[in-house]
Amino acid sequence: MTMSPKYIGDIKKYPVECIICEEVNYHQKSILQEQFGILDSNRVNCPNCNAAFNLAFDEERDLLYIN
């Protein structure tokens, strides 16, 4: 199942499923990803279980995924 990004205000947020608790959370691209094109530089925590993981951005498919 592929979920689409959603906008909250002017901010585009991408759905990412936590690999620990399987909760779907929405995250935005980091400043390094957005402005500098460093596509594997987004460190986030799951708000549900607090697991930490790195998100990478796939430009061709327009999605964030756990790296």
C-alpha positions, 0 to 999 in steps of 0.5 A: 500500500502506497500512501501519498504525501499530505500538506500541513499548511505549506509544508509537504509531509511524507508518510513513513511507517515505523519499523518497530511499532508499525505506526504511520507518521508524517515527516518533512524533508530536512533542510539538508535534503531540501536546500542542499540535495543531501538526500540521506540526511534526515534523523527522526524519532517515532513519536509513538515508540521513540525509535530513532532512524534515518530517512532518505529521500527518493527524488524519482518516486517523491518519497521518504524512506527508512535508510 
